[in-house]
């Protein structure tokens, strides 16, 4: 939309290239050691994280086909609960229950449930989508003022570089307004601010809607809390967790990690090998072709083409 940027148009990627094969081809150059995609199955991903000592949300129970399997005693459920689909990305199909009194949970509808009632609520969805029950993680005090109910996530993209080692190439802090009942009048369901990979400083925030891509926010779009220039002091620990997790999955070339900065430490939530390049370009105001991920993608694409010719 800026005349001075039209010359950059050929250097952008869209979902049409990446979602229809490019990222899949790059991330499947090496044989997957698992029987299914470890990035798409949250239960398998959690097991992989546990095997490599990577912090991840503890699964308290699983609800599949109307049946419940609990992994911990009842007293371990006496906390706020967050329930999500075993397969799926983002916040699609998530359900949260707030623990308000012994044996009582409040759902989104404001109705009270005991633990059995919580499980009954999940049984309906579990026929089509197996559900995992986990503790409702809370944001670290350093960023807690940026959200009310939702868990803030840090998107970190790592790529295998020229030496075959994972390297952090892009990062942004994400807010999901669709999980905040008080923010439903905002024009975007998601907002993000770029993170300086050296200092951990946040840039201006923008939304994920192309129609509002010209809007930039120095302050939080809902609370007006300062965003631009804010230093994420825990950034080194977040960056190191992303690298360490990618090292546990060496058969993947490019991964977009979702990391939560909880009250105690960074926690790995999930990995996405078919991540959205458009929102990354939008948030960073930069093209993929001229970014560090783009250089790695070109390197591996050329290598894959040469291997096929051979």
Order of alpha helices (4+ residues) and beta strands (2+ residues): alpha-alpha-beta-beta-beta-beta-beta-beta-alpha-beta-beta-beta-beta-beta-alpha-beta-beta-alpha-alpha
